[in-house]
Amino acid sequence: MEVTCLLLLALIPFHCRGQGVYAPAQAQIVHAGQACVVKEDNISERVYTIQEGDTLMLQCLVTGHPRPQVRWTKTAGSASDKFQETSVFNETLRIERIARTQGGRYYCKAENGVGVPAIKSIRVDVQSMKNATFQITPDVIKESENIQLGQDLKLSCHVDAVPQEKVTYQWFKNGKPARMSKRLLVTRNDPELPAVTSSLELIDLHFSDYGTYLCMASFPGAPVPDLSVEVNISSETVPPTISVPKGRAVVTVREGSPAELQCEVRGKPRPPVLWSRVDKEAALLPSGLPLEETPDGKLRLERVSRDMSGTYRCQTARYNGFNVRPREAQVQLNVQFPPEVEPSSQDVRQALGRPVLLRCSLLRGSPQRIASAVWRFKGQLLPPPPVVPAAAETPDHAELRLDAVTRDSSGSYECSVSNDVGSAVCLFQVSAKAYSPEFYFDTPNPTRSHKLSKNYSYVLQWTQREPDAVDPVLNYRLSVRQLNQHNAVVKAVPVRRVEKGQLLEYILTDLRVPHSYEVRLTPYTTFGAGDMASRIIHYTEPISSPNLSDNTCHFEDEKICGYTQDLTDNFDWTRQNALTQNPKRSPNTGPPTDISGTPEGYYMFIETSRPRELGDRARLVSPLYNASAKFYCVSFFYHMYGKHIGSLNLLVRSRNKGALDTHAWSLSGNKGNVWQQAHVPISPSGPFQIIFEGVRGSGYLGDIAIDDVTLKKGECPRKQMDPNKGRTPAWWLCQKGARSGADMEPLPWSDSGTPEMGETGIRGGTGGTLQAL
C-alpha cells in the first residue's frame, strides 16, 4: 500500500526593495488520505501514522525565484535534535517497505539564498505489531512450579508493537469473552513482566477453570491485523523438562562441515529452546547473537570453524510456556582441524662435523597429537628415526638427528606431520655456509673526492652476521660494478678471525664521479661460498662544514655542497654537464665539459640568453663558515668564453654585525675556451660566506661557468697551475670475464693492466684498506 502525505508549511512572505523578481522560498508538503493528524490551530505539529511494510512518500512542493533546493533530513527524537549527516536532496522523499526503525521526525528545508529558508517538519509513526507470546505463572506466593487446584494461576500475553502504549488486549475462554469476577481478574502492566502486558489471574483455581484461553491484541482504528495467542489449561498442563539425546552429548565434526546440536524438551505446552555459549565469556553464537531461539530444540551450524569448538547451553524459554526457572542442559562441540606446526621454514647453520637436531613441533590441532611423521631429504624418503619412549605417550613433536654436517648431508629436509585429519610440513635448510655480511650504512662521510681527477673513494663498512654459527670466515669476495655496465671488478679480501659485532672496513678507490656502483660481498669458509649481500653506493658531496679545514665542491651532487641561490638577484646559476646541455644552446660560448673533461662531470654556469638583459646578476651563496684562522684561500676554476662575456665577481659576506658584502676578486671579458684557475686570498674577521656573482654582458654569447671550488685555511699558492695539463684520465677498466663465486679462491687481479682498488693491510696510500674497528 502506498500513502502520500501532504502538509502545508506555514510561511512568512519576504519582500525587499530592489529584488525585482527574486522571491524567498515557500513550500508545502502534499498529502492525500486521512492518516495525517492535523490541527488547524496548531499547524506546526504534524503526526503521520503508517503501517510497517507500506511505502512512505512525502512531497515538498516549492515556489520562489531562483528555484529553491529541497533537502530532506531526519532525526529520531525532537525537533531540537541535530540533523543527520545523510540527506536526501529531492522534492519527493520515498521509502519503500518502511521499517519501524525508520519512524521519527522528518524535515523539509527549502532554500534559494533569498530571505530565510522555509523549514517544517512532520512526525512519522511507523505502526507495527508482531511476535505475540504468552506465559503461564503458577502460584508465586506458594513457590509452586506446577498447576494445582486451589492455588492461584496467572496467564500473561504480550506483543512487540509500535507504539506499544496503543495496543489493546482482549481475553477469551473457550471462544467467548472472559468475564471479570472475584476469581477472574484482568490487569495491565504487571511490574514483574515486560511493559504493556495483559494478565489474566485465576484466584483459587477450580476444575471449572480448565479450558482454552485466547489473548487477542489490537490497534484500534489502524489497518494493522490483530494478533492472538492461545493456551490450554488442564490437568495435563505441566512444566517443561530438557535433556540431551543419548549419544549426542559430544558432537565431533571436521572443520568446514555442518553440525547439529540437539536438546529434547518435554512438557505441555512445550516452550522454545534458547542456545548460548558457555565456556567463552561474552561469546556470540555463529549467528552473531548471544542467544538463539530454536522451536525444535536443534541448533544447526553451517561450515563450522575451529573457534566454534566449546560447550553450548540449551535452556527452556520463560515465554510460550511456564514462567518458571529455566531448565537447561549442555552439549560439547569438538571441531577437528589439521595440525599447525613450527617452524614452517627454518634455516639451520652449523659448522662442518658438528651434529644438528631438527625438531618439528605441533602447535595446535584437533586431535592435539601427532599420528604420524615422515622425514624426507631432498625429496627422498628417510628411514623412520628411533622413537623416544617418553615422547611416544603424548607425541607433540617429531625429531631427526644428524650426527655431523657434511657437504653431502647439507640440503633441504622436510617433515610431514599428520593428526589423522590433515597434515602440515616443517621445512629445514641445513648448511655449513656462512651467513651474509650486514652492511653498515651509518659511516660518517663515506665519500672522499679528489680535486682534479674527478675520482672518488668510498669507505665500505660491514659486520658479519652470526660468525660463530659456522666455520670461521677466511676471506670475502668483493665485486664492484658500475651501474648500467655489465663487467665487474672482483677482488679477494682476506681477513683474520671475525668476531660478532666487529666492524670491518674496506676503502674502494678510483671510483668515477658521479657514477653509482653495485657492491657485492660474499664470505668464504672451508665449506665454500656463503650468502652474498649487495648494496648500491652513490657519489655524494658533503655539505661544507662550518668549522672547515679544507672543503672542495665539485657540484656533482644535486645538493651542490650546501650552496644556495640568492633570492635578491635577477636570475639563478644552473647545474649541468655535457649530457644535460640543451642541444639548441648558443654556440661559441660556455664550456663543452667540466674541468675533468668527462661528459658526466657537472659544473655551475649562468645562461645569458633571453630573457636576460645587460647587467642582470646571478648570485650563488655558500654555507656559513666559522672563521678559525686569519687567512683563507678560495680556489676555483672558471670558464669565460664568448664575445659578450660580462663579469665574474667573488664577494665575501661578513656576518659580524648584519650582512656586509665585500668584493674580493673580479674578472671581465672573453678569456677563451679553456678552464682557468684562480686563487683568491681572504681575511674574514668572523663568520662568513663566499658569493659567486655572474653579471650578464651585452649579448647572449656570454655564458660563465665555475667548477671545483675549494676553501682552505692559510695563504694561497704563488704559482698558478694550468688546469688543461696533467688531467687524470678516466681509468675505469672493467675486468672482463669475472669469475663466479662457485670457483672463487683468494685471487689477485687477473688483468695486470687494470689498476687495483686497493691492497689489504694498514690504512693509507692510494690502495684499499681492510681494517677491523
VOVOVO-582881 format. One record per residue (C-alpha): residue in three letters; z, x, y. Coordinates in steps of 0.02 Angstrom, whole numbers, padded with zeros to 5 digits, always signed. Example, Ala and Ser with C-alpha at 12.3 -4.5 7.8 and 13.67 -1.06 7.14 Angstrom:
REM residues 2
ALA+00390+00615-00225 SER+00357+00684-00053 
REM end
This chain:
REM residues 773
MET+00000+00000+00000 GLU-00044+00065+00174 VAL+00054+00015+00328 THR+00009+00057+00507 CYS+00147+00055+00636 LEU+00109+00034+00823 LEU+00235+00074+00957 LEU+00209+00053+01145 LEU+00280+00203+01236 ALA+00371+00174+01400 LEU+00277+00270+01534 ILE+00307+00303+01717 PRO+00144+00314+01817 PHE+00125+00478+01910 HIS+00024+00484+02072 CYS-00009+00634+02180 ARG-00121+00654+02332 GLY-00267+00768+02310 GLN-00276+00746+02123 GLY-00434+00641+02126 VAL-00473+00578+01952 TYR-00337+00682+01870 ALA-00204+00573+01790 PRO-00048+00611+01686 ALA-00042+00573+01501 GLN+00000+00398+01444 ALA+00015+00344+01263 GLN+00057+00205+01144 ILE+00089+00208+00957 VAL-00015+00073+00871 HIS+00065-00029+00733 ALA+00024-00180+00626 GLY+00135-00287+00516 GLN+00314-00344+00534 ALA+00402-00191+00468 CYS+00444-00119+00640 VAL+00611-00172+00711 VAL+00576-00191+00898 LYS+00695-00248+01033 GLU+00611-00285+01199 ASP+00769-00245+01297 ASN+00790-00078+01209 ILE+00615-00009+01193 SER+00672+00172+01170 GLU+00739+00142+00994 ARG+00614+00103+00856 VAL+00651+00090+00671 TYR+00516+00078+00541 THR+00558+00047+00359 ILE+00434+00093+00223 GLN+00445+00093+00035 GLU+00440+00259-00056 GLY+00267+00295-00125 ASP+00174+00198+00011 THR+00062+00277+00143 LEU+00137+00305+00316 MET+00014+00302+00462 LEU+00068+00317+00643 GLN-00067+00320+00776 CYS-00037+00382+00952 LEU-00167+00312+01074 VAL-00175+00409+01238 THR-00253+00395+01410 GLY-00260+00517+01554 HIS-00375+00650+01625 PRO-00400+00782+01563 ARG-00393+00710+01388 PRO-00212+00734+01330 GLN-00173+00833+01173 VAL-00063+00744+01047 ARG+00070+00832+00946 TRP+00175+00753+00808 THR+00341+00830+00759 LYS+00486+00776+00651 THR+00673+00802+00640 ALA+00788+00740+00504 GLY+00925+00688+00625 SER+00946+00628+00802 ALA+00826+00647+00947 SER+00930+00792+01014 ASP+00884+00899+00863 LYS+00756+01037+00890 PHE+00576+01010+00842 GLN+00522+01083+00678 GLU+00411+01236+00687 THR+00270+01149+00595 SER+00174+01019+00695 VAL+00026+00905+00672 PHE-00099+00909+00817 ASN-00190+00745+00793 GLU-00184+00570+00864 THR-00154+00496+00691 LEU-00012+00551+00579 ARG-00045+00504+00397 ILE+00069+00540+00249 GLU+00010+00489+00076 ARG+00140+00434-00052 ILE+00286+00462+00062 ALA+00446+00525-00019 ARG+00624+00485+00027 THR+00648+00662+00095 GLN+00512+00629+00224 GLY+00614+00500+00314 GLY+00681+00543+00487 ARG+00633+00536+00670 TYR+00451+00566+00717 TYR+00399+00615+00893 CYS+00232+00588+00979 LYS+00204+00704+01127 ALA+00050+00679+01238 GLU+00016+00817+01364 ASN-00130+00863+01479 GLY-00048+00976+01609 VAL-00042+00840+01742 GLY+00131+00775+01777 VAL+00261+00768+01640 PRO+00217+00746+01456 ALA+00238+00574+01377 ILE+00363+00587+01233 LYS+00426+00445+01123 SER+00499+00434+00951 ILE+00515+00316+00804 ARG+00638+00324+00660 VAL+00560+00306+00489 ASP+00672+00246+00348 VAL+00595+00276+00176 GLN+00669+00143+00064 SER+00687+00181-00121 MET+00794+00130-00268 LYS+00793+00208-00442 ASN+00895+00280-00583 ALA+01016+00138-00624 THR+01167+00194-00727 PHE+01324+00115-00796 GLN+01496+00170-00855 ILE+01625+00097-00972 THR+01801+00143-00921 PRO+01941+00093-01042 ASP+02118+00061-00979 VAL+02155+00210-00868 ILE+02339+00170-00849 LYS+02368+00173-01036 GLU+02258+00329-01053 SER+02153+00245-01184 GLU+01980+00305-01234 ASN+01939+00151-01339 ILE+01907-00033-01302 GLN+02058-00133-01360 LEU+02102-00316-01342 GLY+02247-00343-01224 GLN+02202-00192-01119 ASP+02103-00182-00958 LEU+01918-00132-00956 LYS+01805-00085-00811 LEU+01615-00088-00807 SER+01529+00004-00664 CYS+01350+00002-00601 HIS+01263+00123-00481 VAL+01086+00156-00417 ASP+01016+00300-00314 ALA+00946+00217-00158 VAL+00894+00249+00021 PRO+00976+00181+00123 GLN+01121+00171+00000 GLU+01227+00052+00103 LYS+01095-00088+00098 VAL+01099-00106-00090 THR+01174-00268-00157 TYR+01237-00292-00335 GLN+01250-00449-00443 TRP+01333-00464-00614 PHE+01280-00575-00759 LYS+01363-00613-00926 ASN+01255-00669-01069 GLY+01115-00709-00944 LYS+01223-00814-00825 PRO+01303-00760-00661 ALA+01477-00692-00691 ARG+01610-00800-00610 MET+01759-00723-00522 SER+01932-00769-00591 LYS+02104-00696-00605 ARG+02047-00590-00752 LEU+01870-00551-00692 LEU+01859-00454-00530 VAL+01705-00380-00446 THR+01736-00237-00325 ARG+01630-00118-00222 ASN+01654+00066-00175 ASP+01776+00114-00310 PRO+01858+00276-00246 GLU+01850+00350-00422 LEU+01661+00326-00432 PRO+01507+00375-00329 ALA+01481+00292-00161 VAL+01414+00113-00157 THR+01455+00074-00337 SER+01491-00102-00402 SER+01628-00126-00532 LEU+01671-00274-00642 GLU+01851-00270-00705 LEU+01914-00370-00853 ILE+02103-00389-00850 ASP+02192-00410-01017 LEU+02033-00408-01122 HIS+02012-00563-01233 PHE+01896-00589-01380 SER+01800-00713-01273 ASP+01759-00572-01151 TYR+01646-00490-01279 GLY+01462-00508-01235 THR+01315-00431-01145 TYR+01342-00388-00962 LEU+01197-00355-00843 CYS+01207-00273-00670 MET+01062-00305-00550 ALA+01035-00202-00392 SER+00926-00268-00249 PHE+00863-00227-00074 PRO+00872-00396+00016 GLY+00715-00434+00117 ALA+00624-00274+00062 PRO+00473-00260-00054 VAL+00570-00147-00172 PRO+00583-00204-00354 ASP+00756-00247-00420 LEU+00838-00131-00546 SER+00953-00186-00684 VAL+01054-00111-00825 GLU+01148-00198-00965 VAL+01289-00153-01081 ASN+01357-00239-01235 ILE+01545-00255-01256 SER+01607-00293-01432 SER+01720-00226-01568 GLU+01578-00106-01614 THR+01576-00027-01442 VAL+01656+00143-01475 PRO+01666+00308-01377 PRO+01545+00449-01424 THR+01560+00600-01537 ILE+01446+00752-01537 SER+01409+00886-01667 VAL+01279+01015-01715 PRO+01174+00977-01870 LYS+01208+01086-02020 GLY+01114+01249-02013 ARG+01071+01229-01828 ALA+01223+01315-01750 VAL+01124+01477-01736 VAL+00939+01471-01691 THR+00839+01632-01709 VAL+00661+01645-01643 ARG+00544+01781-01586 GLU+00507+01813-01404 GLY+00361+01708-01342 SER+00387+01571-01473 PRO+00453+01394-01439 ALA+00633+01349-01483 GLU+00726+01185-01507 LEU+00915+01168-01489 GLN+00989+01007-01559 CYS+01153+00912-01547 GLU+01185+00742-01630 VAL+01277+00605-01535 ARG+01358+00456-01616 GLY+01440+00307-01533 LYS+01394+00141-01456 PRO+01319+00147-01331 ARG+01252+00323-01359 PRO+01255+00421-01195 PRO+01131+00556-01141 VAL+01167+00737-01185 LEU+01187+00868-01048 TRP+01141+01050-01084 SER+01205+01205-00993 ARG+01229+01392-01018 VAL+01399+01457-01072 ASP+01402+01646-01079 LYS+01318+01684-00912 GLU+01409+01642-00752 ALA+01310+01526-00638 ALA+01160+01549-00752 LEU+01020+01422-00744 LEU+00926+01344-00886 PRO+00743+01391-00910 SER+00701+01235-00810 GLY+00789+01312-00660 LEU+00930+01183-00663 PRO+01114+01212-00704 LEU+01115+01050-00807 GLU+00976+00965-00901 GLU+00984+00789-00974 THR+00904+00751-01142 PRO+00907+00572-01208 ASP+00885+00625-01390 GLY+01004+00775-01386 LYS+00865+00906-01407 LEU+00836+01047-01283 ARG+00657+01108-01301 LEU+00612+01281-01238 GLU+00434+01345-01222 ARG+00392+01530-01241 VAL+00570+01596-01247 SER+00609+01766-01173 ARG+00748+01888-01213 ASP+00851+01837-01062 MET+00864+01662-01137 SER+00972+01730-01277 GLY+01152+01669-01274 THR+01265+01520-01301 TYR+01214+01345-01246 ARG+01333+01198-01223 CYS+01288+01017-01263 GLN+01404+00882-01198 THR+01404+00693-01178 ALA+01370+00621-01007 ARG+01500+00511-00923 TYR+01368+00384-00875 ASN+01266+00263-00979 GLY+01413+00266-01096 PHE+01601+00288-01094 ASN+01681+00361-00940 VAL+01796+00472-01042 ARG+01822+00658-01068 PRO+01653+00733-01119 ARG+01631+00782-01300 GLU+01544+00950-01321 ALA+01476+01075-01448 GLN+01389+01244-01440 VAL+01228+01319-01506 GLN+01187+01506-01514 LEU+01008+01558-01472 ASN+00952+01729-01532 VAL+00785+01788-01465 GLN+00712+01932-01564 PHE+00603+02060-01474 PRO+00528+02231-01512 PRO+00630+02388-01481 GLU+00636+02486-01319 VAL+00659+02672-01340 GLU+00689+02828-01239 PRO+00613+02944-01198 SER+00446+02857-01187 SER+00373+03028-01146 GLN+00460+03197-01136 ASP+00401+03374-01101 VAL+00503+03491-01211 ARG+00500+03677-01166 GLN+00583+03812-01271 ALA+00563+03999-01295 LEU+00468+04061-01446 GLY+00575+04072-01603 ARG+00710+03953-01541 PRO+00750+03786-01627 VAL+00715+03615-01550 LEU+00792+03445-01589 LEU+00686+03293-01547 ARG+00779+03127-01533 CYS+00706+02953-01510 SER+00845+02831-01462 LEU+00847+02641-01470 LEU+00894+02571-01300 ARG+00884+02386-01340 GLY+00801+02269-01460 SER+00838+02120-01570 PRO+00886+02159-01704 GLN+00977+02306-01623 ARG+00941+02428-01764 ILE+00803+02543-01824 ALA+00723+02477-01983 SER+00602+02623-02000 ALA+00549+02781-01907 VAL+00387+02877-01935 TRP+00351+03051-01863 ARG+00178+03123-01830 PHE+00119+03293-01767 LYS-00050+03295-01679 GLY-00086+03127-01762 GLN-00045+03188-01939 LEU+00096+03103-02036 LEU+00250+03212-02063 PRO+00370+03202-02212 PRO+00524+03095-02176 PRO+00666+03203-02108 PRO+00830+03205-02207 VAL+00945+03058-02165 VAL+01119+03095-02098 PRO+01243+02983-02194 ALA+01343+02935-02039 ALA+01185+02883-01945 ALA+01120+02782-02092 GLU+01255+02649-02071 THR+01203+02593-01896 PRO+01042+02685-01857 ASP+01009+02682-01670 HIS+00905+02841-01659 ALA+00785+02949-01757 GLU+00785+03139-01756 LEU+00667+03280-01802 ARG+00723+03462-01802 LEU+00604+03609-01779 ASP+00682+03771-01841 ALA+00579+03879-01724 VAL+00450+03850-01589 THR+00289+03944-01625 ARG+00111+03933-01564 ASP+00069+03834-01721 SER+00214+03711-01701 SER+00177+03680-01516 GLY+00090+03517-01477 SER+00113+03328-01472 TYR+00245+03242-01580 GLU+00256+03053-01598 CYS+00400+02948-01666 SER+00360+02766-01705 VAL+00518+02659-01717 SER+00520+02482-01789 ASN+00654+02346-01799 ASP+00551+02226-01908 VAL+00498+02128-01754 GLY+00391+02260-01672 SER+00382+02446-01639 ALA+00392+02571-01497 VAL+00343+02752-01481 CYS+00428+02908-01414 LEU+00309+03050-01366 PHE+00360+03233-01358 GLN+00254+03377-01296 VAL+00330+03535-01370 SER+00278+03701-01296 ALA+00340+03876-01252 LYS+00233+03890-01096 ALA+00315+03915-00928 TYR+00338+03776-00802 SER+00234+03779-00644 PRO+00291+03876-00490 GLU+00351+03774-00342 PHE+00276+03823-00175 TYR+00394+03845-00029 PHE+00324+03751+00120 ASP+00459+03795+00248 THR+00409+03976+00277 PRO+00432+04011+00464 ASN+00268+04062+00547 PRO+00172+04097+00385 THR+00009+04132+00478 ARG-00017+04302+00557 SER-00179+04328+00653 HIS-00271+04489+00702 LYS-00342+04508+00876 LEU-00522+04563+00861 SER-00569+04544+00679 LYS-00543+04357+00676 ASN-00449+04380+00512 TYR-00277+04316+00472 SER-00144+04342+00339 TYR-00034+04211+00259 VAL+00142+04229+00188 LEU+00141+04136+00021 GLN+00314+04096-00048 TRP+00370+04006-00204 THR+00507+03985-00334 GLN+00488+03970-00522 ARG+00540+03804-00599 GLU+00666+03824-00741 PRO+00626+04006-00780 ASP+00763+04016-00914 ALA+00691+03871-01016 VAL+00559+03983-01094 ASP+00520+04168-01115 PRO+00527+04273-00956 VAL+00379+04267-00836 LEU+00283+04431-00846 ASN+00156+04404-00707 TYR+00063+04273-00606 ARG-00123+04241-00598 LEU-00167+04216-00415 SER-00333+04134-00372 VAL-00392+04114-00191 ARG-00547+04012-00148 GLN-00615+03968+00023 LEU-00640+03780+00037 ASN-00820+03724+00014 GLN-00856+03884-00083 HIS-00874+03898-00273 ASN-00818+04075-00308 ALA-00639+04135-00304 VAL-00545+04300-00292 VAL-00425+04324-00437 LYS-00276+04440-00441 ALA-00139+04478-00570 VAL+00032+04491-00487 PRO+00165+04575-00596 VAL+00347+04526-00573 ARG+00516+04580-00635 ARG+00648+04464-00706 VAL+00634+04299-00613 GLU+00795+04202-00581 LYS+00812+04017-00547 GLY+00802+03982-00360 GLN+00738+04157-00321 LEU+00611+04155-00180 LEU+00455+04256-00219 GLU+00332+04310-00086 TYR+00154+04375-00078 ILE+00053+04409+00079 LEU-00129+04354+00074 THR-00230+04464+00191 ASP-00405+04466+00266 LEU-00425+04278+00268 ARG-00560+04219+00387 VAL-00515+04123+00544 PRO-00518+03971+00550 HIS-00555+03934+00366 SER-00438+03850+00244 TYR-00410+03908+00065 GLU-00357+03838-00102 VAL-00224+03945-00186 ARG-00189+03928-00372 LEU-00040+04012-00452 THR-00013+04019-00641 PRO+00138+04100-00728 TYR+00111+04202-00887 THR+00238+04234-01027 THR+00221+04307-01202 PHE+00164+04132-01254 GLY+00019+04139-01131 ALA-00029+04040-00977 GLY+00096+03916-00907 ASP+00072+03767-00793 MET-00031+03801-00638 ALA+00018+03749-00462 SER-00104+03737-00318 ARG-00096+03710-00131 ILE-00208+03718+00021 ILE-00167+03840+00161 HIS-00233+03812+00336 TYR-00251+03928+00481 THR-00134+03877+00622 GLU-00098+03971+00781 PRO+00086+03970+00826 ILE+00136+03894+00991 SER+00188+04034+01108 SER+00374+04068+01103 PRO+00471+04051+01266 ASN+00556+04217+01226 LEU+00391+04306+01196 SER+00367+04484+01142 ASP+00181+04483+01102 ASN+00082+04319+01095 THR-00105+04309+01060 CYS-00202+04146+01063 HIS-00374+04135+00980 PHE-00392+03947+01013 GLU-00434+03921+00829 ASP-00308+03779+00811 GLU-00325+03611+00897 LYS-00153+03634+00973 ILE-00226+03783+01071 CYS-00060+03876+01064 GLY+00030+03750+01172 TYR-00088+03764+01319 THR-00116+03601+01415 GLN-00243+03531+01536 ASP-00184+03520+01716 LEU-00177+03339+01774 THR-00211+03380+01956 ASP-00381+03466+01934 ASN-00556+03391+01934 PHE-00605+03414+01751 ASP-00546+03496+01588 TRP-00579+03651+01486 THR-00668+03618+01320 ARG-00633+03697+01149 GLN-00788+03730+01044 ASN-00878+03852+00931 ALA-01059+03886+00887 LEU-01057+03747+00757 THR-00992+03613+00876 GLN-01100+03658+01026 ASN-01209+03521+01098 PRO-01387+03559+01036 LYS-01450+03494+01205 ARG-01336+03608+01305 SER-01405+03702+01453 PRO-01492+03866+01405 ASN-01461+04034+01491 THR-01276+04003+01516 GLY-01119+04010+01410 PRO-01082+04116+01255 PRO-01175+04091+01090 THR-01016+04127+00989 ASP-00836+04177+01016 ILE-00778+04359+01032 SER-00786+04387+00843 GLY-00971+04343+00834 THR-00944+04216+00694 PRO-01007+04038+00711 GLU-00839+03968+00656 GLY-00737+04053+00792 TYR-00675+03944+00936 TYR-00660+03981+01122 MET-00622+03884+01282 PHE-00756+03852+01414 ILE-00799+03744+01564 GLU-00956+03635+01559 THR-01034+03636+01733 SER-01174+03509+01705 ARG-01171+03338+01786 PRO-01066+03254+01847 ARG-00982+03418+01902 GLU-01006+03469+02084 LEU-00988+03628+02185 GLY-00806+03679+02197 ASP-00739+03568+02055 ARG-00593+03653+01970 ALA-00530+03651+01789 ARG-00357+03721+01751 LEU-00285+03773+01581 VAL-00094+03794+01588 SER+00007+03898+01464 PRO+00178+03851+01395 LEU+00331+03901+01497 TYR+00390+04079+01461 ASN+00562+04154+01494 ALA+00547+04317+01589 SER+00643+04450+01493 ALA+00551+04603+01560 LYS+00500+04669+01731 PHE+00316+04694+01690 TYR+00193+04595+01582 CYS+00011+04618+01542 VAL-00108+04471+01523 SER-00260+04523+01420 PHE-00407+04409+01385 PHE-00593+04407+01355 TYR-00709+04316+01474 HIS-00893+04269+01470 MET-00978+04232+01637 TYR-01165+04213+01610 GLY-01285+04108+01716 LYS-01363+04113+01889 HIS-01246+03978+01954 ILE-01082+04057+01896 GLY-00937+04013+02009 SER-00766+04093+01992 LEU-00634+04128+01859 ASN-00457+04144+01927 LEU-00293+04191+01844 LEU-00139+04117+01926 VAL+00047+04140+01891 ARG+00156+03987+01917 SER+00336+04033+01955 ARG+00472+03909+01905 ASN+00620+03983+02000 LYS+00627+03855+02140 GLY+00496+03724+02107 ALA+00318+03767+02057 LEU+00235+03907+02156 ASP+00060+03967+02105 THR+00010+04146+02145 HIS-00165+04221+02122 ALA-00157+04372+02006 TRP-00341+04402+01969 SER-00512+04331+02016 LEU-00693+04364+01969 SER-00854+04280+02028 GLY-01040+04282+01991 ASN-01152+04318+01842 LYS-01083+04457+01730 GLY-01213+04450+01592 ASN-01225+04375+01419 VAL-01080+04480+01349 TRP-00895+04460+01318 GLN-00789+04573+01426 GLN-00603+04606+01427 ALA-00482+04601+01572 HIS-00304+04667+01583 VAL-00201+04591+01723 PRO-00025+04655+01763 ILE+00101+04527+01823 SER+00284+04539+01876 PRO+00365+04367+01864 SER+00539+04350+01937 GLY+00591+04208+01823 PRO+00522+04078+01703 PHE+00334+04069+01724 GLN+00167+04002+01664 ILE-00007+04076+01673 ILE-00155+03968+01728 PHE-00340+03997+01696 GLU-00440+03914+01834 GLY-00628+03892+01818 VAL-00722+03846+01977 ARG-00896+03767+01969 GLY-01033+03860+02063 SER-01189+03797+02149 GLY-01278+03730+01993 TYR-01269+03683+01811 LEU-01304+03859+01745 GLY-01125+03911+01773 ASP-01027+03892+01610 ILE-00875+04008+01600 ALA-00780+04046+01437 ILE-00618+04135+01386 ASP-00551+04191+01216 ASP-00410+04292+01134 VAL-00278+04279+01269 THR-00132+04400+01244 LEU+00030+04405+01343 LYS+00128+04565+01312 LYS+00281+04648+01384 GLY+00251+04811+01477 GLU+00112+04886+01579 CYS-00073+04858+01548 PRO-00182+04995+01466 ARG-00277+05103+01589 LYS-00440+05113+01487 GLN-00541+04955+01455 MET-00615+04933+01279 ASP-00793+04871+01257 PRO-00772+04709+01159 ASN-00951+04714+01096 LYS-00924+04877+01000 GLY-00821+04906+00845 ARG-00803+04723+00796 THR-00740+04698+00618 PRO-00874+04603+00520 ALA-00835+04457+00405 TRP-00792+04535+00237 TRP-00751+04386+00127 LEU-00850+04437-00027 CYS-00800+04312-00163 GLN-00779+04386-00335 LYS-00913+04315-00447 GLY-00879+04255-00622 ALA-00689+04249-00601 ARG-00608+04246-00772 SER-00517+04090-00830 GLY-00332+04081-00872 ALA-00370+04069-01058 ASP-00418+04254-01072 MET-00319+04316-00924 GLU-00225+04482-00934 PRO-00146+04580-00791 LEU-00309+04626-00703 PRO-00364+04749-00570 TRP-00511+04696-00462 SER-00667+04676-00568 ASP-00784+04721-00423 SER-00743+04889-00346 GLY-00837+04844-00189 THR-00726+04695-00149 PRO-00580+04728-00030 GLU-00412+04693-00111 MET-00298+04557-00048 GLY-00151+04673-00069 GLU-00051+04784-00184 THR+00115+04741-00261 GLY+00268+04837-00206 ILE+00363+04859-00045 ARG+00312+04755+00105 GLY+00199+04847+00228 GLY+00025+04913+00263 THR-00128+04802+00254 GLY-00105+04756+00072 GLY-00024+04602-00002 THR+00160+04607-00043 LEU+00259+04527-00184 GLN+00443+04526-00149 ALA+00596+04438-00218 LEU+00701+04372-00074 
REM end
